[in-house]
Amino acid sequence: MGKIVVRDSESVDPTIFKGRMSRRVISPERDNSHRMSLHKIHRWAGLSDPTTYAKNDEILYVIEGEGWILEDDVKYHLKPGYCVFIPANTTYQTFCPSDLKLLAVLSPARYLDEWSKRADLVKLESPVDSSPGENK
C-alpha cells in the first residue's frame, strides 16, 4: 500500500460537540499523520463557543457561511475564502450568525482520545475508519 492518502471527507464518521460537528479527515490514528490533522467542521448558526484555548497551532479556511472570531477585544469577520491562523496558547471565541463550514489544519495532530475527555462532546466518531480511502 502507498503512503499517499486520498479520502472523501463525507466517508469519515463525525464527532459531534454542542454547536458543531467535526470530521477528522486526516488523523494520526488512521493515517500516521502525527505532525498535523485535517478537520472539516460545521458550526451551526446562532451558537457561540465558550472561550476556547488553542493547544495546537490552527489554520482555518472558511468554505461557506459567515461568523466572527473574538480575541480579547478584537473581532475578526469570517466569510468564504478567508483564512485564519491561530497560534497555540491563544484564547478565543467563535460566533456564527449563520451555519459556518470550515477546514481546519491542526499542528501537532489532534488525537481522538483528547476529544473523548471534552465536556462539550455529544458523540465520538468511530475510533478507526473501516475504509481507509483510496490510496493511489
CYANA upper distance limits for C-alpha pairs under 8 A (distance plus 0.5 A):
  1 MET  CA    135 ASN  CA      7.61
  2 GLY  CA    135 ASN  CA      6.69
  2 GLY  CA    136 LYS  CA      6.82
  3 LYS  CA    135 ASN  CA      7.96
  4 ILE  CA    135 ASN  CA      6.44
  4 ILE  CA    136 LYS  CA      7.06
  5 VAL  CA     31 ASP  CA      7.89
  5 VAL  CA    133 GLY  CA      7.45
  5 VAL  CA    134 GLU  CA      7.28
  5 VAL  CA    135 ASN  CA      5.58
  5 VAL  CA    136 LYS  CA      7.89
  6 VAL  CA    133 GLY  CA      6.38
  6 VAL  CA    134 GLU  CA      5.81
  6 VAL  CA    135 ASN  CA      6.13
  6 VAL  CA    136 LYS  CA      7.95
  7 ARG  CA     11 SER  CA      7.95
  7 ARG  CA     25 VAL  CA      7.74
  7 ARG  CA    132 PRO  CA      7.89
  7 ARG  CA    133 GLY  CA      5.15
  7 ARG  CA    134 GLU  CA      6.66
  8 ASP  CA     12 VAL  CA      8.02
  8 ASP  CA     25 VAL  CA      8.36
  8 ASP  CA    133 GLY  CA      7.63
  9 SER  CA     23 ARG  CA      7.51
  9 SER  CA     25 VAL  CA      5.94
  9 SER  CA     40 LYS  CA      7.79
 10 GLU  CA     23 ARG  CA      8.33
 12 VAL  CA     23 ARG  CA      6.52
 12 VAL  CA     24 ARG  CA      7.47
 12 VAL  CA     25 VAL  CA      6.85
 12 VAL  CA    129 ASP  CA      7.19
 13 ASP  CA     23 ARG  CA      6.88
 13 ASP  CA    125 GLU  CA      5.69
 13 ASP  CA    126 SER  CA      6.83
 13 ASP  CA    129 ASP  CA      7.99
 14 PRO  CA     21 MET  CA      6.75
 14 PRO  CA     22 SER  CA      5.96
 14 PRO  CA     23 ARG  CA      5.08
 14 PRO  CA     24 ARG  CA      7.89
 14 PRO  CA    124 LEU  CA      7.77
 14 PRO  CA    125 GLU  CA      5.72
 15 THR  CA     21 MET  CA      6.27
 15 THR  CA     22 SER  CA      5.76
 15 THR  CA     23 ARG  CA      6.76
 15 THR  CA    121 LEU  CA      8.33
 15 THR  CA    122 VAL  CA      8.21
 15 THR  CA    123 LYS  CA      6.10
 15 THR  CA    124 LEU  CA      5.14
 15 THR  CA    125 GLU  CA      5.17
 16 ILE  CA     20 ARG  CA      6.65
 16 ILE  CA     21 MET  CA      4.95
 16 ILE  CA     22 SER  CA      6.89
 16 ILE  CA    121 LEU  CA      6.80
 16 ILE  CA    122 VAL  CA      5.82
 16 ILE  CA    123 LYS  CA      5.50
 16 ILE  CA    124 LEU  CA      7.00
 16 ILE  CA    125 GLU  CA      8.40
 17 PHE  CA     21 MET  CA      6.48
 17 PHE  CA     22 SER  CA      8.47
 17 PHE  CA    120 ASP  CA      5.85
 17 PHE  CA    121 LEU  CA      4.94
 17 PHE  CA    122 VAL  CA      5.56
 17 PHE  CA    123 LYS  CA      7.48
 18 LYS  CA    120 ASP  CA      5.97
 18 LYS  CA    121 LEU  CA      7.10
 18 LYS  CA    122 VAL  CA      7.06
 19 GLY  CA     43 ARG  CA      6.44
 19 GLY  CA     44 TRP  CA      6.04
 19 GLY  CA     47 LEU  CA      6.47
 19 GLY  CA     48 SER  CA      8.22
 19 GLY  CA     49 ASP  CA      8.09
 20 ARG  CA     41 ILE  CA      7.52
 20 ARG  CA     42 HIS  CA      6.02
 20 ARG  CA     43 ARG  CA      4.76
 20 ARG  CA     44 TRP  CA      6.30
 21 MET  CA     41 ILE  CA      6.26
 21 MET  CA     42 HIS  CA      5.75
 21 MET  CA     43 ARG  CA      7.05
 22 SER  CA     39 HIS  CA      6.71
 22 SER  CA     40 LYS  CA      6.14
 22 SER  CA     41 ILE  CA      4.96
 22 SER  CA     42 HIS  CA      6.96
 23 ARG  CA     39 HIS  CA      5.91
 23 ARG  CA     40 LYS  CA      5.63
 23 ARG  CA     41 ILE  CA      6.98
 24 ARG  CA     37 SER  CA      7.66
 24 ARG  CA     38 LEU  CA      6.44
 24 ARG  CA     39 HIS  CA      4.96
 24 ARG  CA     40 LYS  CA      7.11
 25 VAL  CA     37 SER  CA      8.13
 25 VAL  CA     38 LEU  CA      6.03
 25 VAL  CA     39 HIS  CA      6.01
 25 VAL  CA     40 LYS  CA      7.28
 26 ILE  CA     30 ARG  CA      7.84
 26 ILE  CA     31 ASP  CA      6.86
 26 ILE  CA     33 SER  CA      7.70
 26 ILE  CA     37 SER  CA      5.75
 26 ILE  CA     38 LEU  CA      5.44
 26 ILE  CA     39 HIS  CA      7.55
 27 SER  CA     31 ASP  CA      6.12
 27 SER  CA     32 ASN  CA      7.58
 27 SER  CA     33 SER  CA      6.44
 27 SER  CA     34 HIS  CA      8.19
 27 SER  CA     36 MET  CA      8.16
 27 SER  CA     37 SER  CA      5.56
 27 SER  CA     38 LEU  CA      7.33
 27 SER  CA    109 ALA  CA      7.43
 27 SER  CA    110 ARG  CA      7.79
 27 SER  CA    111 TYR  CA      7.72
 28 PRO  CA     32 ASN  CA      5.01
 28 PRO  CA     33 SER  CA      4.84
 28 PRO  CA     34 HIS  CA      5.48
 28 PRO  CA     36 MET  CA      8.22
 28 PRO  CA     37 SER  CA      7.37
 28 PRO  CA    109 ALA  CA      6.94
 28 PRO  CA    110 ARG  CA      8.04
 28 PRO  CA    111 TYR  CA      7.07
 29 GLU  CA     33 SER  CA      8.19
 29 GLU  CA    111 TYR  CA      7.76
 29 GLU  CA    112 LEU  CA      8.35
 29 GLU  CA    128 VAL  CA      7.65
 30 ARG  CA    128 VAL  CA      6.77
 30 ARG  CA    129 ASP  CA      7.60
 30 ARG  CA    132 PRO  CA      7.82
 33 SER  CA     37 SER  CA      7.04
 33 SER  CA    109 ALA  CA      7.40
 34 HIS  CA    108 PRO  CA      6.92
 34 HIS  CA    109 ALA  CA      5.75
 35 ARG  CA    107 SER  CA      6.19
 35 ARG  CA    108 PRO  CA      5.03
 35 ARG  CA    109 ALA  CA      5.83
 36 MET  CA    105 VAL  CA      7.13
 36 MET  CA    106 LEU  CA      5.83
 36 MET  CA    107 SER  CA      4.85
 36 MET  CA    108 PRO  CA      5.31
 36 MET  CA    109 ALA  CA      4.47
 36 MET  CA    110 ARG  CA      7.91
 37 SER  CA    105 VAL  CA      6.15
 37 SER  CA    106 LEU  CA      5.78
 37 SER  CA    107 SER  CA      7.21
 37 SER  CA    108 PRO  CA      7.82
 37 SER  CA    109 ALA  CA      5.05
 37 SER  CA    110 ARG  CA      6.70
 38 LEU  CA    103 LEU  CA      7.57
 38 LEU  CA    104 ALA  CA      6.18
 38 LEU  CA    105 VAL  CA      5.14
 38 LEU  CA    106 LEU  CA      7.05
 39 HIS  CA    103 LEU  CA      6.22
 39 HIS  CA    104 ALA  CA      5.51
 39 HIS  CA    105 VAL  CA      6.93
 40 LYS  CA    101 LYS  CA      7.91
 40 LYS  CA    102 LEU  CA      6.42
 40 LYS  CA    103 LEU  CA      5.20
 40 LYS  CA    104 ALA  CA      6.89
 41 ILE  CA    101 LYS  CA      6.16
 41 ILE  CA    102 LEU  CA      5.61
 41 ILE  CA    103 LEU  CA      6.64
 41 ILE  CA    104 ALA  CA      7.74
 42 HIS  CA     99 ASP  CA      7.57
 42 HIS  CA    100 LEU  CA      6.28
 42 HIS  CA    101 LYS  CA      5.07
 42 HIS  CA    102 LEU  CA      7.02
 43 ARG  CA     47 LEU  CA      8.40
 43 ARG  CA     96 CYS  CA      7.65
 43 ARG  CA     99 ASP  CA      6.23
 43 ARG  CA    100 LEU  CA      5.59
 43 ARG  CA    101 LYS  CA      6.88
 44 TRP  CA     96 CYS  CA      7.53
 44 TRP  CA     98 SER  CA      7.45
 44 TRP  CA     99 ASP  CA      5.14
 44 TRP  CA    100 LEU  CA      7.05
 45 ALA  CA     96 CYS  CA      5.73
 45 ALA  CA     97 PRO  CA      5.57
 45 ALA  CA     98 SER  CA      4.69
 45 ALA  CA     99 ASP  CA      4.87
 45 ALA  CA    100 LEU  CA      7.67
 46 GLY  CA     95 PHE  CA      7.75
 46 GLY  CA     96 CYS  CA      6.02
 46 GLY  CA     97 PRO  CA      5.28
 46 GLY  CA     98 SER  CA      7.01
 46 GLY  CA     99 ASP  CA      8.45
 47 LEU  CA     95 PHE  CA      6.83
 47 LEU  CA     96 CYS  CA      6.58
 47 LEU  CA     97 PRO  CA      7.96
 48 SER  CA     93 GLN  CA      7.87
 48 SER  CA     94 THR  CA      6.28
 48 SER  CA     95 PHE  CA      4.93
 48 SER  CA     96 CYS  CA      6.99
 49 ASP  CA     93 GLN  CA      6.32
 49 ASP  CA     94 THR  CA      5.97
 49 ASP  CA     95 PHE  CA      7.11
 50 PRO  CA     93 GLN  CA      6.77
 50 PRO  CA     94 THR  CA      8.44
 51 THR  CA     91 THR  CA      7.14
 51 THR  CA     92 TYR  CA      6.12
 51 THR  CA     93 GLN  CA      5.30
 51 THR  CA     94 THR  CA      8.49
 52 THR  CA     91 THR  CA      6.02
 52 THR  CA     92 TYR  CA      5.80
 52 THR  CA     93 GLN  CA      6.33
 53 TYR  CA     89 ASN  CA      6.88
 53 TYR  CA     90 THR  CA      6.25
 53 TYR  CA     91 THR  CA      4.93
 53 TYR  CA     92 TYR  CA      7.06
 54 ALA  CA     58 GLU  CA      8.05
 54 ALA  CA     86 ILE  CA      7.93
 54 ALA  CA     87 PRO  CA      7.77
 54 ALA  CA     88 ALA  CA      5.71
 54 ALA  CA     89 ASN  CA      5.84
 54 ALA  CA     90 THR  CA      5.83
 54 ALA  CA     91 THR  CA      6.78
 54 ALA  CA     92 TYR  CA      8.36
 55 LYS  CA     88 ALA  CA      5.57
 55 LYS  CA     89 ASN  CA      6.01
 55 LYS  CA     90 THR  CA      8.20
 56 ASN  CA     87 PRO  CA      7.55
 56 ASN  CA     88 ALA  CA      5.03
 56 ASN  CA     89 ASN  CA      7.80
 56 ASN  CA    106 LEU  CA      6.50
 56 ASN  CA    107 SER  CA      6.02
 56 ASN  CA    108 PRO  CA      6.57
 56 ASN  CA    109 ALA  CA      8.37
 56 ASN  CA    110 ARG  CA      8.48
 57 ASP  CA     85 PHE  CA      8.01
 57 ASP  CA     86 ILE  CA      6.41
 57 ASP  CA     87 PRO  CA      5.06
 57 ASP  CA     88 ALA  CA      4.89
 57 ASP  CA    106 LEU  CA      6.21
 57 ASP  CA    107 SER  CA      5.73
 57 ASP  CA    108 PRO  CA      7.73
 58 GLU  CA     84 VAL  CA      8.46
 58 GLU  CA     85 PHE  CA      6.31
 58 GLU  CA     86 ILE  CA      5.53
 58 GLU  CA     87 PRO  CA      6.82
 58 GLU  CA     88 ALA  CA      7.73
 58 GLU  CA    104 ALA  CA      7.08
 58 GLU  CA    105 VAL  CA      6.18
 58 GLU  CA    106 LEU  CA      5.20
 58 GLU  CA    107 SER  CA      7.12
 59 ILE  CA     83 CYS  CA      7.52
 59 ILE  CA     84 VAL  CA      6.08
 59 ILE  CA     85 PHE  CA      5.07
 59 ILE  CA     86 ILE  CA      6.81
 59 ILE  CA    104 ALA  CA      6.02
 59 ILE  CA    105 VAL  CA      5.64
 59 ILE  CA    106 LEU  CA      7.14
 60 LEU  CA     83 CYS  CA      6.05
 60 LEU  CA     84 VAL  CA      5.49
 60 LEU  CA     85 PHE  CA      6.99
 60 LEU  CA    102 LEU  CA      6.85
 60 LEU  CA    103 LEU  CA      6.16
 60 LEU  CA    104 ALA  CA      5.01
 60 LEU  CA    105 VAL  CA      7.13
 61 TYR  CA     80 PRO  CA      8.37
 61 TYR  CA     81 GLY  CA      7.22
 61 TYR  CA     82 TYR  CA      6.42
 61 TYR  CA     83 CYS  CA      4.97
 61 TYR  CA     84 VAL  CA      6.99
 61 TYR  CA    102 LEU  CA      5.92
 61 TYR  CA    103 LEU  CA      5.61
 61 TYR  CA    104 ALA  CA      6.96
 62 VAL  CA     78 LEU  CA      7.52
 62 VAL  CA     79 LYS  CA      6.60
 62 VAL  CA     80 PRO  CA      5.32
 62 VAL  CA     81 GLY  CA      6.07
 62 VAL  CA     82 TYR  CA      6.02
 62 VAL  CA     83 CYS  CA      6.95
 62 VAL  CA    100 LEU  CA      7.95
 62 VAL  CA    101 LYS  CA      6.65
 62 VAL  CA    102 LEU  CA      5.05
 62 VAL  CA    103 LEU  CA      7.13
 63 ILE  CA     79 LYS  CA      8.36
 63 ILE  CA     80 PRO  CA      5.55
 63 ILE  CA     81 GLY  CA      6.88
 63 ILE  CA    100 LEU  CA      8.20
 63 ILE  CA    101 LYS  CA      5.88
 63 ILE  CA    102 LEU  CA      5.80
 63 ILE  CA    103 LEU  CA      7.66
 64 GLU  CA     79 LYS  CA      7.51
 64 GLU  CA     80 PRO  CA      5.68
 64 GLU  CA     99 ASP  CA      8.24
 64 GLU  CA    100 LEU  CA      6.20
 64 GLU  CA    101 LYS  CA      5.52
 64 GLU  CA    102 LEU  CA      7.61
 65 GLY  CA     79 LYS  CA      6.57
 65 GLY  CA     80 PRO  CA      6.97
 65 GLY  CA     98 SER  CA      6.40
 65 GLY  CA     99 ASP  CA      6.06
 65 GLY  CA    100 LEU  CA      4.94
 65 GLY  CA    101 LYS  CA      6.91
 66 GLU  CA     77 HIS  CA      8.05
 66 GLU  CA     78 LEU  CA      5.89
 66 GLU  CA     79 LYS  CA      5.09
 66 GLU  CA     80 PRO  CA      7.67
 66 GLU  CA     96 CYS  CA      6.99
 66 GLU  CA     97 PRO  CA      7.44
 66 GLU  CA     98 SER  CA      6.48
 66 GLU  CA     99 ASP  CA      7.72
 66 GLU  CA    100 LEU  CA      6.37
 67 GLY  CA     77 HIS  CA      6.58
 67 GLY  CA     78 LEU  CA      5.53
 67 GLY  CA     79 LYS  CA      7.26
 67 GLY  CA     94 THR  CA      7.79
 67 GLY  CA     95 PHE  CA      6.13
 67 GLY  CA     96 CYS  CA      4.81
 67 GLY  CA     97 PRO  CA      6.57
 67 GLY  CA     98 SER  CA      7.46
 67 GLY  CA    100 LEU  CA      7.34
 68 TRP  CA     75 LYS  CA      6.89
 68 TRP  CA     76 TYR  CA      5.88
 68 TRP  CA     77 HIS  CA      5.14
 68 TRP  CA     78 LEU  CA      5.95
 68 TRP  CA     94 THR  CA      6.22
 68 TRP  CA     95 PHE  CA      5.74
 68 TRP  CA     96 CYS  CA      6.99
 69 ILE  CA     75 LYS  CA      6.36
 69 ILE  CA     76 TYR  CA      5.67
 69 ILE  CA     77 HIS  CA      7.24
 69 ILE  CA     78 LEU  CA      7.89
 69 ILE  CA     92 TYR  CA      7.25
 69 ILE  CA     93 GLN  CA      6.15
 69 ILE  CA     94 THR  CA      5.04
 69 ILE  CA     95 PHE  CA      6.99
 70 LEU  CA     74 VAL  CA      6.20
 70 LEU  CA     75 LYS  CA      5.01
 70 LEU  CA     76 TYR  CA      6.75
 70 LEU  CA     92 TYR  CA      6.05
 70 LEU  CA     93 GLN  CA      5.59
 70 LEU  CA     94 THR  CA      6.77
 70 LEU  CA     95 PHE  CA      8.48
 71 GLU  CA     75 LYS  CA      7.03
 71 GLU  CA     91 THR  CA      7.13
 71 GLU  CA     92 TYR  CA      5.22
 71 GLU  CA     93 GLN  CA      7.18
 72 ASP  CA     91 THR  CA      8.46
 72 ASP  CA     92 TYR  CA      7.69
 78 LEU  CA     82 TYR  CA      6.68
 86 ILE  CA     90 THR  CA      7.27
 96 CYS  CA    100 LEU  CA      7.00
106 LEU  CA    110 ARG  CA      7.15
110 ARG  CA    114 GLU  CA      7.67
111 TYR  CA    115 TRP  CA      7.60
112 LEU  CA    116 SER  CA      7.00
112 LEU  CA    127 PRO  CA      7.72
113 ASP  CA    117 LYS  CA      7.56
114 GLU  CA    118 ARG  CA      7.83
115 TRP  CA    121 LEU  CA      7.87
115 TRP  CA    124 LEU  CA      8.32
116 SER  CA    121 LEU  CA      7.59
116 SER  CA    124 LEU  CA      7.26
117 LYS  CA    121 LEU  CA      8.31
